[in-house]
Amino acid sequence: MPIKQFEYTTMEGRRHSKKWPKSLNIEHNISYHMVGQPRNNEVPIEFTHTITFGPIGMVHMQGSAIYFDPKGEIIGKVEDANLPEEADKDIRTAILDHGVYEAIVVCRKLKLPPPALIQIPMKGQGGAPGKKKVVTYGPEVA
């Protein structure tokens, strides 16, 4: 993974309501506060990751990471604090991977739903024999 020195600096969780709506949409929003100047095939990045649970609550996390490109091919394309698509995809994936695990702890304390879609493999219910059918329970994730 081309990410190194990934860390969170701020975590905040809020629960607005105890009543859950019939349909709950969970949204993840990632934005960059700062994309630094490339040095030694590394680009420092500061970001915000916000997970909203419709009207019932939210988890807000801020952090920083360093994007590392050993060949220097992608970093050479950084212009005016805009990242190339390949680097942006890698960074957002890393933020989601780390953020979901951290948010699960906060959500558990606040009695919010988990911030990710939960898939439960089930055997032998419909479909071809011997194939696993994946059933998803829980809120819709955007």
Helices and strands as residue ranges (DSSP letters): E 3-15, E 25-35, E 42-53, E 57-68, G 75-77, H 85-110, E 118-123, E 132-137, E 140-141
